[in-house]
Amino acid sequence: MTFVNLKRSQWECYTDTPDSVIETINIQLSDIFKCESDPVEAQRQSYEFMDLYREWGFSDSEPMQALTDRVNYIFQSNLDRWECLKAGWAAS
């Protein structure tokens, strides 16, 4: 079962992003969601992975919101886009 199968327009990444990059992101995020039971940890791991593809816009606000929406859908949670970052803020 694929948990993440978003299209370029749904990710709102750069229009010249190769299909292979989008496919890689969808597969890796699906794997994260299969292995993780905590939505905040799934969001954190996904953010770390997507940052590897920042050259294609995956660290921009729109893809991060698309990811958070998907996390909330899969885990039936109500996270905001910054949820996984809040623990780090409290520690600093």
N, C-alpha and C positions, 0 to 999 in steps of 0.2 A: 504494500500500500504506500503510495506517495502522499506525504503530508504537505509538501510544498511543490507546487507546479505553476508558479506565477509567470506570466508573460512579461516581456519588456515594458509594455505599457502599464502593467500593474506595479512593477517595481519602480517605475519612473526613473530608471537609470539613464545613462547617456544613450542617445539614439544609435551611436556607432558601436555599442557594446556587442561583441561577438555572441552568437547564439550559444557557443560552447561555454562561455563564461556564465551565462544565465543558467544553463543546464547544470554546470558544476555547482553553482550556488544552491539551486533547488535540491540537488541530490544530497549535498553536505548538510543542509539545514534539515532535510527529512531525516537523515541519520541522527542528527543531534536530538530531534524531537522524539525519535524512537527510543533513544537511550536515556533520556532525561525525564524525570517525573516532576521536577520543580519548574514552574514557568519562569521564575526569575533567573534561575541558573541556565535554562534553555535560552533565554534572551541574552544573557551575558556571553555564553559561548558563541551564539550566533553573531553578536556584535563583533567579537574578536575575529571570527572567520571573515565576516563581510568587510572588515577593515583591510584585509589583504587585497581586496578588489576596489580600493578607493579610487584608483585611476579611472574606473568606469562609473564612478559616482555612487558606489554602494555605501559610502560613509556619509552621504548627504541625508538631510532630514526626511526626504520622501521615501527612500528605501527603508530607512530605519522605522518609519511609521508603518509601512507595508509589512515589515517583519513583525512588529509589535501587534498589529492587527491579526496576523496569522497565529502568533503565540496565543493571543487571547481566544481565538476561535478554537484552536486545538485543545488548549488546556482549560477552556471555559473559565478564563480568568479576566481580570479587569486592570491589567498593568498599563501604566503610562509609558511613554517612550524612554523615560529616564530611570525607570524602576531599578534596573540592575546596577545603576551607577550610584544610587543613593547610599549604599553601605560604604562605598569608598569616600563619599563626601563627608560622612559622619566621622570617619577615621582620620581625616586630615584636619 
